[in-house]
Amino acid sequence: KTSAASFIFLTCLAWYAKPLIGIINDAFPMFGSRRKSYLVFGGLLATAAMALTIVMPHQYGLLVAVLTVANVGFVIGSCSTGGLLVETAQTFSASGRLAGIRQSVQAVSFVISGLVSGYLASIAFGVTAGLCAALAFLIIPAALLVLREPYHPPQPLSAIKGQFRNLARAKTMWAAAGLTLLFYIAPGVSTVLFYRQQNVLHFSTEIQGLLTSTQYATSIATAIVYSFFSRRLTLRSLLLIGIFGAAITGAFYLFYDNLALAFLIDGLNGVGYTLAELAFMDLMARSTPVGSES
């Protein structure tokens, strides 16, 4: 258990560097682009790393190194996508609606992956890794064919000072970040829940996948409802509803004792947690200073 937790922490360490990667994304256009080029580069990096796991020796240290590189690619793509979403939200004053659309698309992806992941965990590792590499590659043609943005000229190294100055003066953004930190700083139950499902309740990987899909299915419905109410309720009201909703539904995990309750509690948590996450994404999009979207 300790080794597995350490493996997840080390390979996902790149996500903690996301603010720095976002600053680089905003400050230094690549080939005249602040979004498309970084999406292509991140996709190439993630694809190459995932493909390498098919043929490399499956040793702990090597897998940590290669999957860390894969996550760097995913973080670059995530920063670029986030910047694009914030730019669009601010242009059309539609942060709540875009947050709902983003969450719905993400939740659909997780419903599919939840249904498939249990099966993939039971077959040859190379097949799973190959499928992940192929999916990571899809971001490249999508970015090249769909994304359009104006030309951004190259910037000197001093441009990064402007980014730090812009962020340092964004008092509203820092206040929003502090509030968001208080919500996300809780360690969560995902790792503990995984081992409870396997070691105590003896769920198969297929059942675990179905539980994940259930949670994200309710998340899709919640995101659609949020998109509707984001134009009718104040952001303060949405934040209060989301925070209390996440706290209440999270407390139900105290009663996570059988399969029926597992499906019910995971489904309810998909509602409560999504309400809070959407409200915080809405808040951050509104408070982000222009020019520092990623």
Secondary structure, 3 states (H helix, E strand, C coil): CHHHHHHHHHHCHHHHHHHHHHHHHHHCCECCECCHHHHHHHHHHHHHHHHHHHHCCCCHHHHHHHHHHHHHHHHHHHHHHHHHHHHHHHHHCCHHHHHHHHHHHHHHHHHHHHHHHHHHCCCCHHHHHHHHHHHHHCHHHHHHHHCCCCCCCCCCCCHHHHHHHHHHCCHHHHHHHHHHHHHHCCCCCHHHHHHHHHHHCCCCHHHHHHHHHHHHHHHHHHHHHHHHHCCCCCHHHHHHHHHHHHHHHHHHHHHCCCHHHHHHHHHHHHHHHHHHHHHHHHHHHHHCCCCCCC
